Amino acid sequence: MKNQPDVIVYTDGACSGNPGPGGWGVLLQHPETKTVKKLSGGDPDTTNNRMELMAVIEGLRAIDDSQRRRVHVVSDSEYVIRGMTEWITGWIANGWRRGKKSGAPPVKNSDLWKILHALVAQHEVTFEHVRGHAGHAENEECDRLAVAAIDSVRNR
């Protein structure tokens, strides 16, 4: 397959309470070699949206950036998908504000959006939204990793 991605990055974030302890899970899959790498982490005091963003960030950080790669990100987070495919251009044009008018509120989680934007620029990245908790095997595994990470940060 000519346009097959070099890496597929499946992601999910979770939070117990919002805010509360949170976790993220990533499954990196190399279609050509069939190798899979799983990553997870968490934060004792965060939000679900921050964990969704961290999952994508950590997935992209795990990719060798010595050369530009075709990366396909699969997430159940409309926030992440729409942020990267619809909203980010306007946020940047507006100085990371949610509107053009003076006094427009700042973009929430702009610290993470800026990191994600820089990581995406290193590769050729496409995004796909999948429905969460709908039997998508890789998304379900990422959810398990994220929930386990919540348990881990609770037990620190």
N, C-alpha and C positions, 0 to 999 in steps of 0.2 A: 504494500500500500504506500503510494508515493507521499501523501501528506500526513501520514501517521505521526503522532507526536513522539518525541524522544522520551518524554516522561509524562505520565498522568499523575496528577496530585489530587487525591481525594481528601476532603477536609470536613471537620465538624468541630463545633464548640458547644460547650454546655455550662450551665451555671445553676447552682442550687440556691435559689433566691436570686433576686436581680436588683441590687448587687448582692453578692455573696461569694462563697468559694466557687471557683470555676476551673474548667479544664478544657483542653483542646486535644484533638487527635488527628493524625495525618497518616495516610497510606500512600507511599510513593511506588508507582508501578512502572517498570520499563517494558513496554510492549514487545520489543524485539527479543530481549533476553528472558522475559517473564520473571525477572527478579522483583521482589517486593521488600520494601523497608517500612517499618512502622515507627512512628515518633509520637510522643505525647508530653504534655507538661501542664502546669496549672498555676493558679494564683489564689491566695487565700481570700482576697477581697477585690472582686472585679465584676464585670457585667457580661452577659451573654454575647453582646455584639463585640466586645473586646476579645473574647475567646474565639469567636468566629474569625476575626481578623488575624489573631495570633496563629491560628492553625494554618492559614494561607501563607503568612509571613515565614513561619518555621518550615513549612514545606518547600517554599522557594529557596530559603537559605540552605537547605540540605542538598540542593542541586549544584553540581560542579559548574562554576561560572567561568571556567577557563575558556569556554567557547559558547557562543550563542546557541541555545537549544529551543526546539519547539516543545512548549509545555502546555498541557491542557489541564486546567483547574476545574474540579467538579465539587460543588458545594450545595448544601441545602439552604444556605443563607441568602435570601433575596437582598438583604442589606449589603453583603459583600459583592454579589454579582451586579446589582444595579449601581452600587457605588463605583465599581471599576468600569462598567460599560456605559453608564448614562450620566452620572453625577460629577465624576472627578474633574472633568475638563472645566466645568463651570466653577467648581470650588477653587481650582488653581487660578482661573481667570479673575476670581473675586477675592484673591488673597486669603484663601482658606476660610471664607465666610459663606454663609448660606443665603446670600443675596447680594445684589449690587449696591443697595442703598447703604449710606453711612449708618453705622450702628447695627447692621445685620448681625445676627448671632454667629459665633464661630462654628465651624464644622466640629461636631462631636468626634472624639477619637482621632483628631487630626494628626497627633503624634504617630499613630499606627498607620493611618492612611498615607502619610508621607514616606514611611519606611516601605510600605507595600508598593507604592508608586515607583520608588527607586528600584526595587527588586524586579518588578515587572519589566522595567526598561532594559534590563540585562538580557532578556530572552524574548522570544516570540510567543506571547501568552494568549490563549483563548480561555474563555470562561463558559461553564455550563451549569445551569441550575437543575437540581434534582429535588424531588419531593422528599422531605425528611420522614423517617419512620414509616416508609412505604415499601419496605422489603428490598431496597437497593443494597446488595451485599456489602459493597465497599463503604457506603455511607453508614450502614449499620455497624460495621467494624470500627469506623472512626468514632461513632457515638460511644461504643463500648470503651475505646481508649480514652475519650474525654471524660466519661463518667468515672473510670478508674483513676484518672488524674485528680478528679475532685476528691475522691476518697483519700488519695495520697497526700494532698495538701491539708486535708482535715486532720490527718494523723501525724503531722510534723510536730 
